[in-house]
């Protein structure tokens, strides 16, 4: 639980990079006739405020509990491996922006797509996949997803 709180705190500070410094200063200012707010925070958090992300395209990825849409489940043969990768390439043709994860989870090959935080987001993608008419046996599964900061 504590890790989740820290993750949310760092995510929030990452989103509010340039605006956060202004918020802290505006809260600490003295206004006649009003109370005074004093903010006590760790110096490491203060050092993060106002910093921009590097423009090199590097993103930090954190694992979290979420949902993915499973589009293929086979056995542990080479044919099943090839089919998992074929399904992954077909998904990339229809949905190039979608993250695709063909993987071996003993004893079978799987192909899962997306990094959805809520089951509603996963359900919407599952419906889009079914609407293509190619991916019929799709289901929503709980999985560790990649969350970019």
Buried (B, 14 or more C-beta within 10 A) or exposed (E): EEEEEEBEEBBEBBEBBEEBBEEBEEEEEEEEEEEEEEEEEEEEEBEBBBEEEEEEEEEEEEEEEBBBBBBBBBEEEEEBBEBBBEBBEBBBEEBEEBBBBBEEEEEBBBBBBBBBEEEEBBBBBBEBBBEEEEBEEBEBEEBEBEBEE
